[in-house]
Amino acid sequence: MLELDILSNDQIKAAFQANQKHFGRVDVVVNNAGYALKGEVEAVSDELAIDADGCEFWGPVRISREYAQF
């Protein structure tokens, strides 16, 4: 099991490299990150909304890009 911040390109690269070193290949990637945010839209801070958007959209995009280059 690897700890991975999906918003960190360096950690994503390191996770793929560690996986390849241990298993020799990557067969499947499942983008299953999630972020729960509860509250009225007008009450949620920009920072929290941007964090949620980053996790839900940009995290899987970054992982998919790394997988495509792998």
Residue pairs with C-beta under 8 A, 6 or more apart in sequence:
2 15
2 18
2 19
4 11
4 12
4 15
5 11
6 12
6 33
6 55
6 59
6 60
6 62
6 63
7 54
7 55
7 58
7 59
7 62
9 62
9 66
12 62
12 63
12 66
13 66
16 26
16 66
16 67
16 70
19 26
20 26
20 70
26 67
26 70
29 63
29 64
29 67
31 59
31 60
31 63
31 64
33 55
33 56
33 59
33 60
34 55
34 56
35 51
35 52
35 55
35 56
37 44
37 48
37 49
37 52
